[in-house]
Amino acid sequence: MTRLEETAIESESGNELTERRHIYSGDPLYRPVDFASRVNRPVKRRKQSPFILIALLFGISMLIVFYIWNKIAVNRLVVEVNDLKVQHQKIMNANEVLRAEINRKSSLERIGKIAGELGLKYPKEQPNWLEVDLERLQQLQQQKQ
């Protein structure tokens, strides 16, 4: 209610004023003065135990230390992984260079050129195949012993 409405209510008859003070089936908003009202005790602040405060600070500091340690460990692992990736890439490049060199050195043109320089030439007749009789070979080995 605004202040103007309150002054208007006060100026009205006393019965209406009495009726407006009652809420919920006539219960008054205030207590009658005939009994002593209980006064709240003054609020006393609880003392904090120094052990609890120190333990709490220690716990929080340990959590912070473990968090920072974890971050440092993860950063070191990331650096190590990156170094290993670079090393792997270098090895893969070296393997590609070696494969290219093998392909270049195993080409028939190069082998034919080097063979010609050494005095080797292609055969003019077919090679002869030798057949070995296994029984005869075993007999010779037994005689040797």
N, C-alpha and C positions, 0 to 999 in steps of 0.2 A: 504494500500500500504506500501511496505517496503521503507526503506530509499534509497536503491540503485535505485529503480524504480523512486523515486521522483527526484533524481539527473539526471537520464537519461532523464526525461521529461523536466527538466529545460534546459538541453543542447540542446534540439530540438528547432525547430523554434518557434518564438513567437506566431504564429497563432494557432498552436496546443495547446500551453499552455493556450491560451485564451479560446479555445473551451472546454478544460477539466474543466474549472472553472464553466461552466454553467451546471445547472441541471434542468431537466423538462422544456423543451421548452425555454431554454435560460435564465431563471431567475438566477441572480447571487447568489452566496453563501454569499456574504457580502453586506452590504448596502453602497451606495455611501456616501462619506464624506461630501457632500454639505449640509446636514441637521444634526441637533443635535440629537444624539441618546438619548433615555430616559435611565436614570440610575436607577437601582432598589433602592428603599428606604432601609435603613438599617433595618434589622429584629429587631423588638422590642418584647421582651418577654412579654406576657400578665401576669399581676399580678393575682395571685391566691387569691381568697377571703379566709381569715382565717376561716370564718363560714363554707364555703363549705368543706374545709379540715377537720375541726373538725367534721362536720356532716358525712363525708365519713368515717373517722376513727371510729366514734361512731357506725355507721351502720355496718361496718365490724366487730367490736368487739362484737356487739350484735349477729351477725350471728355466730361467733365463740362460744360465750357463749351458745347460744341455741343448737348448734351442740353438744357441750360437755355435756350439760345437758341431751340431748336426749340419748346420748351414756350411760351415767350413769343410766338413768331411764331404758333403755333396759337391761342393765347388772343386775340391781336389779330385774327386772321381770324374767329374765332367772334364777337367783338364786332361786327366789320364786317358779318358776315352777319346778325346780329340787327338791327342798325340798318337794313340794307337791307330786311329783312322788314317792319319797322315802317313804313318809308317806303312800301313797296309796298302795305301794307294801307291807309295813309292815302290813297294815290292811288286805290285801288279804291273806297274809301268816297266820295271826291270824285266819281268817275265815276258812281257810283250816284245821288248827289244830283243831278248834272247830267242824267242820264237821266230821273229823276223830274220835274225842272223842265221838260225838253223835252216830256215826255208831258203835263204839266199845261198848258203854253202852246200846245200844238198841238191841243188838244181843240176840236171843232167848236162846242161851246157858247160857249166863250170867244171864239173868232174871230167868231161871229155877233153876240155882244154888242158887241164893239168895232166891228164893221162898222156896226151900227145907230147907235152913238154918232157915227160919222163921216158918217152920212147915206147910206151905201150900202144898196142893197136887192137882193133877188133879181130876176133878169130875168123879164119876163113872156112874152117870145117866144123861140123857139129861135134860137141863134146861126147866122149864115150862114157857110158855108164858101166860101173863095175858092180858085179853081183858077188856077194860074199856068202859062202856056204857056212852056215852056223855050226854044223857038226864038225866040219874040218877045223874051224876056228877054235872050238872047244878042245879038240884033240891037240892042237898046237899049244894051247895054253897049259894043258896037263903035262905035256912033254917038257915044257919050259920049267915047270915046278919040280 
